[in-house]
Amino acid sequence: MTIETTTLYRPTGPEELALIEQSGWKRFPPRLPEQPIFYPVMNEAYAIQIARDWNVAASGIGYLTKFDVKRDCLRKFEVHNVGAEMHDELWVPAEELADFNDNIVGFIEVIHTFK
């Protein structure tokens, strides 16, 4: 039986990446109180834009991670477009992030670094 997955992307800064590494590259860290939504993005081009333009400006470096999630898990979350056609994000409420993490298949990998 094959597990159907969807590839998602998450731009991160150095602090979040350190927490991902501490998890063994398997989980995203819990959201802070002022962060009610975890929002991975649906395509690499948009994720690159965030990591390169926003994360570098905020912390001097930006990382782009890529990971696969069981498709069945994703059905309960909404995709929101937040700008141009490519700006699609999956909105995962903070209280559901642990379940989301449980549905990651394989490892979270860094595919780009921007300085």
ABEGO torsion letter per residue (X at the ends): XBBBBBBBBBBBBAAAAAAAAAAGGABBBBBBAABABBBBBABAAAAAAAAAAAAAAAAGBBBBBBBBBBAAAAAABBBBBAEBAABBBBBBBAAAAAAAAAABBEBBBBABBBX
